[in-house]
Amino acid sequence: MIKWLYPGMYIKRWLLLVFLGCVLLFAGMALILYSYIPAPGFLLKQIIYDITGLRQLLPGIIVSAVGAALVVFGLWRTLHSVINAIMPSGDKLVDVIYNRRRLEKGPRVVVIGGGTGIPVLLRGLKIYTDNLTAIVTVADDGGSSGRLRGDLGILPPGDIRNCLVALADREPLMEDLLQYRFTAGELKGHNMGNLLLAALCDISGGFDRAVRSLSRVLAVRGQVFPATLADVRLCAEMEDGSVVSGESKISKSHNKIKRVYLDPGNCRSTGEVLKAIQEADAIIMGPGSLYTSILPGLMVQGIPEAITCARAAKIYICNVMTQPGETDGYSASRHLQAIIDHAGEIVDYIVVNTQIVPVWLAERYRREGAEPVEADLEAITGLGVTPVSGGLLQEGGVVRHHPDKLAHMLIGLVYGNRRYPERVVYLNNYFRFEQSDGEQGNMVL
């Protein structure tokens, strides 16, 4: 408590003003009370009764009002000094408190996947809730992550770094630093954030501890967990019977994939991951590469079983475009069937884009071997899953989901999932959820 009185705190003067205001407030209240109390035989009688009752009461009111004003002003200036010290950015305290309390009451959402699609989704979702958990696949063996994995024997940090940056309350310079990629020398191709995670892994004594440490540094709103702490490799069995080992090699094999699996197959998830799935209001799979980003996380032992038992809305976000060498010619129902074949019937809803891709952009992707995913809603319904369709494209030079539109649709879907209404924390009337095409179960937001 003595530290509050140290020089340079800019608080002592206002605390003194509060003290003076309290003295005046109590003195004024005493004058008001004494004006109504008879005091025969006391000197107080001579002092009080020599003045009319009105003139005794009025000074008390004035002194009390001045004291109360000094107390309020002193407290306000004290609070202002503290806020300026801890919030130099100029954000309004009332806005910060309101947003933090509102986001704390948001739904508990778990996102499973990897690649570049998950961070985009997380950026959209964190506008609505702080209760986010990203469960990231750890089968990446290409680029900087693959080199660090081979050199240091750590789990690939790239996808986890992207999720941490997406959920962080950070300065733009910090994001630029973590995403910086060296272009020359021995570090060429390495990412600064990956190197930082590798260093923290050595300092803290474990990859999971390194992720938690960087989460604290970045003030991450939510949690980021690797799907497993085991050193796993993704393998793919092709339709011609050949086997390709390594995530980075699967899409380059130019063969149709029959199935994918993890090596070793007995890798298990952590208790933190399973608890997050159990307590979730929504479990979201994707968007991302079907075989190399989403399925590796769903095949870790314990995760598909936990999803099956969870009382959450289970949502799969289908990609907008097919992926060359991986999902050539796949419709939305074919994507869904692959998840069912590998992880079981763990999907309640599938989000499908029905907005038409601009012709010039579709032509450019077609030259690269990709095409828009067909939204075959009837086939999806036949698989026992409810399709949720809408226009979800973001304008620009690439075809991708619009983060705000996608997050808005997902939150509306979570609040519209009324099978377990007690799991919904609150209902924001900003969302208007409409049911249509009841025979097919097609939902349109």
HELIX and SHEET records of a PDB file:
HELIX    1   1 ILE A    2  LEU A    5  5                                   4    
HELIX    2   2 LYS A   12  TYR A   34  1                                  23    
HELIX    3   3 LEU A   43  TYR A   49  1                                   7    
HELIX    4   4 GLY A   53  ILE A   86  1                                  34    
HELIX    5   5 LEU A   93  GLU A  104  1                                  12    
HELIX    6   6 GLY A  117  LEU A  125  1                                   9    
HELIX    7   7 GLY A  143  LEU A  152  1                                  10    
HELIX    8   8 GLY A  158  LEU A  167  1                                  10    
HELIX    9   9 PRO A  172  LEU A  178  1                                   7    
HELIX   10  10 MET A  192  SER A  204  1                                  13    
HELIX   11  11 PHE A  207  LEU A  218  1                                  12    
HELIX   12  12 GLU A  247  ILE A  250  1                                   4    
HELIX   13  13 GLY A  271  GLN A  278  1                                   8    
HELIX   14  14 LEU A  290  ILE A  294  3                                   5    
HELIX   15  15 LEU A  295  LEU A  298  1                                   4    
HELIX   16  16 ILE A  303  CYS A  309  1                                   7    
HELIX   17  17 ALA A  332  ALA A  343  1                                  12    
HELIX   18  18 VAL A  359  ARG A  367  1                                   9    
HELIX   19  19 LEU A  377  GLY A  382  1                                   6    
HELIX   20  20 PRO A  403  GLY A  416  1                                  14    
HELIX   21  21 PRO A  421  ARG A  423  5                                   3    
SHEET    1   A 9 GLN A 223  PRO A 226  0                                        
SHEET    2   A 9 LEU A 132  VAL A 136  1                                        
SHEET    3   A 9 VAL A 109  GLY A 113  1                                        
SHEET    4   A 9 ALA A 282  MET A 285  1                                        
SHEET    5   A 9 ALA A 313  ILE A 317  1                                        
SHEET    6   A 9 TYR A 349  ASN A 353  1                                        
SHEET    7   A 9 THR A 386  GLY A 390  1                                        
SHEET    8   A 9 MET A 443  VAL A 444  1                                        
SHEET    9   A 9 GLU A 434  GLN A 435 -1                                        
SHEET    1   B 3 VAL A 243  SER A 245  0                                        
SHEET    2   B 3 ARG A 233  MET A 238 -1                                        
SHEET    3   B 3 ILE A 257  ASP A 263 -1                                        
END                                                                             
